Amino acid sequence: MTFNPEYLTTLIGSFPYTDTAEACNRSVRAIDIATWPQMVKKNFLENMYTQFAAVLPGIVIDEVNQKISFDTARDLTPEFERFYAPYLEENVDYFALPREHAEGFYAVIDLIKAGETREQAAPWIKGQVTGPFSMGLTIADQNSRASLYNEMLADALVKNAAMNARWQVRKLKSARGDAIVFVDEPYLASFGSAFVNLGRAEVVSMLDEVFQAIHTEGGLAGVHCCANTDWSVLLATAVDILSLDAYGFIENLALYPEELRGFLDRGGVVAWGIVPNDEEINSVTAESLVRRLREGIAAICQKAVTRGVGIRPQEFDARSLLTPACGLGSATVELSDKVLEVLAETARILRAE
């Protein structure tokens, strides 16, 4: 599938609003590619980890104490059987997001189907799922052992993300012709450290299983990491869209020119998170962010030349999305609105150029 977004705007997912209708209206009207809003301040069930955990075997969701964990002390055989049966039958509906976990998902689809959208909206809609690497490092068992290191639980995390992503693509395409699903992996920033005992091949295999599931349904697969990581790992996967905090880490992508060249050659798109999602937004302008992005891209291309790799800045004009650096869930409503305003103006300037 050819995707040349030419600086269309989209969002990572989380919103600071507690009113679902308000969040959906902002998503549909303020950006080019609507994203269903994760209402992280509404309740604990909308937390990015709890949100996707409803059918996982052994999961314990404690809303009172706002804690999520696995209980491996009990016999999980029946729960694993209930989990794998629909997986093997390819019953994607079993892995649907419960409405109480993701009100924004259902509301934004209804809004778009009703024709409530901005003029000249892109024919795309975006979803997101928390990736197995981050889920596995965040959700521990009763002994505080990360589930990523439990072979059975880790496999369930991968298959749960893959099947939920397939379900999302089907539902999203019913509202708008083409769908994108980002796999959110904030904890990939810790890959390669002494705290993560997992190899490169294992990470690529886990992520590719989710990306291939998205492709099975005819969707585009993205991956978002909101801090610095070993970008060569992500560029080695089957991902279509690489999303990064370009405001903070654009120069780091210059360390991987060969991998980036290969990614672009197979049609890859970069989602530049060039707009800060915190108080820094009050210290920048759309014009300064355009300069920052242009200078960062130029540095990537110059570094590539020193390594004998040809990458031209103009290649990115067709193959770029624009986003905030990360989600907006931790921001205030006022700050979030400012981010959306600057994001739209930054895109307008880049497209005019």
Residue, then its C-alpha position, 0 to 999 in steps of 0.5 A: m500500500t502506497f502511503n505518501p502523507e506529505y506532512l499530514t497531522t495525527l496524534i499519539g493517542s492519550f488526551p487530558y480531557t475527561d469528557t469523551a465527546e469533547a476529546c473526540n471532537r478535538s481529534v476529528r476536527a483539529i488534525d488530519i488523521a483522526t485518532w481515537p482518544q485514550m481518556v487516561k484521566k477519566n478512569f483507571l480502565e483507560n490507562m494504556y496498560t489496563q485498556f488492553a488487558a481485559v482478556l489476558p489470562g491471569i490478569v488482575i485489575d484492581e480499580v480501587n488501588q489502581k493496580i494491574s498485575f498477573d496472578t500466577a499462583r493459581d492454576l491458569t490452565p483454564e484461562f489460557e485455554r479460553f484465551y487461545a481457543p478464539y486466537l486459533e479460531e481467528n475470532v478477533d471479536y473476542f479481543a475487542l476493547p470493552r466499551e468501559h475501557a475505551e469509550g473514545f474508540y466507539a465514540v470517534i467511530d460514531l462521530i465519523k460515520a455521522g459525517e461530523t468531521r473537518e473539511q478535506a479530512a484525510p481518508w485515514i483513521k488511526g488507532q493504537v495498541t500498547g506493545p507487548f514489550s512495554m506491557g511485559l515490562t510494566i505488568a508484573d506478577q504477584n512476586s514483582r517479576a516482569s511478565l516479559y520473562n514468563e514465556m507463557l505470559a509473554d506469548a499471550l501479550v504478543k497475541n493479545a496485541a496482534m488480535n486486538a490490532r486486527w479487530q481495531v483495523r476492521k472497526l476503523k475501516s468501517a468508519r473511514g476507508d484506510a486504517i493505521v494502528f500504532v504499536d506504542e512501545p515507550y519501554l523500548a527506550s530501555f532496550g539494550s540496558a542492563f535492566v532488560n534481558l531480551g535479545r534483538a531477535e526476540v524483540v523484532s520477532m515480537l513486534d513483527e507478529v503484531f505488525q503482520a497482524i495489522h497487515t493481514e487486515g489491510g492496515l498500515a502498522g506504526v510503532h511509537c517510542c517516545a524516547n531514544t532507543d536503538w532505532s536499528v531494531l525498529l527499522a529492521t521490522a516490518v513496520d510501515i511508520l516509524s514514530l519518534d520524539a523528533y523534538g528531543f531526539i531527531e539527531n539520534l536517527a542519524l546514527y542509522p543511515e543504512e537502516l533508514r535507507g532500507f526503510l525508505d526504499r520499502g516505502g517507510v514513512v517517518a512520523w516526526g514528533i516535532v511539537p513538544n507536548d509539555e510546557e516547552i510548547n510555550s517557548v516555541t513557534a511553528e516557524s521555529l519547529v519547521r527550522r528544527l525539523r529541517e535542520g534535523i533532516a539535513a543532519i541525518c542526510q549529511k551523516a548518511v553521506t559520510r557513511g556512503v549512503g544517499i538520502r536526500p532531504q526532499e525524500f521526506d516531503a512526501r514520506s512524513l507525518l507530523t505529531p506531538a512528541c508524545g501523547l497529551g494525557s499528562a498535559t492540561v487541557e489548555l496546554s493540549d489545545k496549544v499543542l494542537e494549534v501549533l501542530a496544525e500551523t507547523a504542518r501548514i507551513l511545511r506543506a506550503e513550502 
